[in-house]
Amino acid sequence: GASIHKEIKKYRTIKTLPPSVTLDGGDVLNTDEKIFVGISERTNMEAVNALAKFTKKPVFPVEVLFGLHLKTSVTYLGNNILVLDPSSLDTHPLREFKWVEISRPNRYAANCLAIGDTVLMSKGSNEVADKIHEEGFKTLSLDISEFEKADGGLTCLSIILKQI
């Protein structure tokens, strides 16, 4: 933790949440106009209101029904498009988006990482990659199978800092 904080402080201000709040970064889905917070074993409902104090975007809860956290089951690609496994979370708060749906056996494909018009994906997700291509994105497959054994994915392995 401390070494990551030291590095991030070079680029961003770090804010501290109250002790009663639990918030896992994997439960925070940032879209163009809203932020969604997965309510999971790692993130509590208090996190929604706490995070709302630090952002100008509205923050909404999403119940995680299956999986480690929210971004295990959903990724925002841009252009109002989500890749998601609808069986793993309450999709009601996400109904305004266009969905690239995947099934639970392919759920690791939902934890992809969009950088511009390129989507980094777990190797072996060809069917999902085809659907993403149909939406105008390029894809790049990576072998992250060892991380998937521990429920890890591409968003877990990345910290993306956009220039501000």
C-alpha positions as a printed Julia matrix, in Angstrom:
164×3 Matrix{Float64}:
   0.0     0.0     0.0
   2.5     2.67    1.08
   4.7     2.33   -2.02
   1.68    2.61   -4.33
   0.41    5.66   -2.42
   3.82    7.31   -2.73
   3.81    6.84   -6.51
   0.18    7.88   -7.04
   0.73   11.05   -4.97
   3.06   12.21   -7.75
   0.03   12.4   -10.08
  -3.11   12.72   -7.93
  -4.34   13.85   -4.55
  -5.23   10.94   -2.28
  -8.36   11.26   -0.14
  -9.08    9.09    2.89
 -12.46    7.46    3.49
 -13.97    7.13    6.98
 -13.04    3.88    8.83
 -16.6     2.5     8.51
 -16.36    2.56    4.7
 -15.01   -0.42    2.79
 -14.33    0.25   -0.88
 -12.43   -2.06   -3.24
 -11.19   -0.47   -6.46
 -12.54   -3.47   -8.35
 -16.03   -2.4    -7.29
 -15.77    1.04   -8.92
 -16.95    1.31  -12.52
 -16.33    4.78  -13.96
 -18.32    5.75  -17.05
 -18.51    9.07  -18.9
 -21.36   10.48  -16.83
 -21.78    8.21  -13.79
 -19.87    6.06  -11.34
 -21.23    2.68  -10.3
 -20.16    1.01   -7.06
 -20.56   -2.73   -6.67
 -21.95   -3.78   -3.31
 -19.96   -6.92   -2.57
 -18.1    -8.71    0.2
 -15.36   -6.09   -0.2
 -17.44   -2.92   -0.57
 -20.31   -1.74    1.62
 -23.26    0.57    0.9
 -21.61    3.4     2.85
 -19.0     3.57    0.08
 -21.57    4.98   -2.36
 -22.2     8.13   -0.28
 -18.55    8.45    0.75
 -17.33    8.33   -2.86
 -20.03   10.78   -3.96
 -18.4    13.43   -1.74
 -15.19   13.21   -3.81
 -16.65   13.4    -7.32
 -18.93   15.6    -9.37
 -20.47   12.57  -11.07
 -23.52   10.88   -9.54
 -22.68    7.57   -7.83
 -25.02    4.56   -7.92
 -24.92    1.16   -6.18
 -24.99   -2.1    -8.14
 -25.54   -5.36   -6.27
 -22.92   -8.0    -7.1
 -24.6   -11.42   -7.18
 -21.65  -13.57   -8.23
 -17.91  -13.04   -8.45
 -15.24  -11.23   -6.5
 -16.35   -7.69   -7.3
 -18.22   -5.56   -9.86
 -15.51   -5.42  -12.52
 -15.24   -9.2   -12.5
 -18.55   -9.04  -14.38
 -18.66   -5.7   -16.21
 -16.35   -3.28  -18.05
 -17.11    0.08  -19.61
 -15.63    0.3   -23.12
 -16.7     3.84  -23.96
 -19.37    5.02  -26.43
 -22.05    3.99  -23.89
 -21.13    0.29  -24.25
 -20.63   -2.27  -21.48
 -19.26   -5.8   -21.66
 -21.1    -7.72  -18.98
 -22.31  -11.01  -17.59
 -25.91  -10.12  -16.67
 -26.29  -13.21  -14.46
 -23.63  -11.95  -12.05
 -25.08   -8.58  -11.01
 -28.21   -6.51  -10.72
 -28.38   -4.99  -14.2
 -31.21   -2.56  -13.43
 -28.88    0.43  -12.76
 -27.06   -0.3   -16.05
 -30.07   -0.42  -18.37
 -29.18    2.88  -20.12
 -26.1     1.31  -21.71
 -25.74   -0.9   -24.76
 -24.55   -4.36  -23.68
 -22.11   -6.82  -25.15
 -23.46   -9.79  -23.2
 -21.39  -12.77  -22.16
 -22.29  -15.88  -20.21
 -20.99  -16.84  -16.8
 -18.6   -19.53  -18.17
 -16.91  -16.72  -20.16
 -17.06  -14.21  -17.29
 -13.31  -13.5   -17.36
 -13.88  -11.84  -20.72
 -15.98   -9.22  -18.9
 -12.9    -8.04  -17.03
 -11.25   -6.4   -20.01
  -9.52   -3.06  -20.28
 -10.4    -0.38  -22.83
  -7.67    2.07  -23.75
  -8.91    4.34  -26.5
 -10.39    2.16  -29.22
  -8.38   -0.94  -28.21
  -9.68   -3.47  -25.71
  -7.22   -5.72  -23.89
  -8.82   -9.11  -23.27
  -8.18  -12.48  -21.73
  -6.85  -14.96  -24.3
  -9.43  -17.45  -25.55
 -12.36  -15.02  -25.57
 -12.76  -15.07  -29.36
 -16.56  -15.0   -29.38
 -16.61  -11.94  -27.11
 -13.82  -10.3   -29.13
 -15.96  -10.7   -32.27
 -18.86   -8.91  -30.55
 -16.54   -6.12  -29.42
 -15.23   -5.76  -33.01
 -18.85   -5.32  -34.16
 -19.01   -2.27  -31.86
 -16.01   -0.69  -33.61
 -13.21   -1.58  -31.18
  -9.95   -3.42  -31.8
  -8.96   -6.19  -29.41
  -5.67   -7.52  -28.1
  -5.66  -10.95  -26.4
  -3.31  -11.56  -23.48
  -2.58  -14.75  -21.55
  -3.53  -13.92  -17.97
  -4.62  -17.43  -17.01
  -2.42  -17.52  -13.89
  -4.1   -14.36  -12.57
  -7.55  -15.73  -13.42
  -6.85  -18.72  -11.13
  -6.91  -16.2    -8.26
  -9.99  -14.36   -9.65
  -7.72  -11.62  -11.05
  -8.21   -9.81  -14.3
  -6.83   -7.04  -16.46
  -8.39   -4.22  -14.44
  -6.85   -5.71  -11.29
  -3.41   -5.53  -12.88
  -3.67   -1.94  -14.07
  -3.74    1.6   -12.8
  -4.66    3.95  -15.65
  -4.07    7.64  -15.05
  -5.62    9.9   -17.65
  -3.96   13.26  -18.17
  -5.87   16.06  -16.49
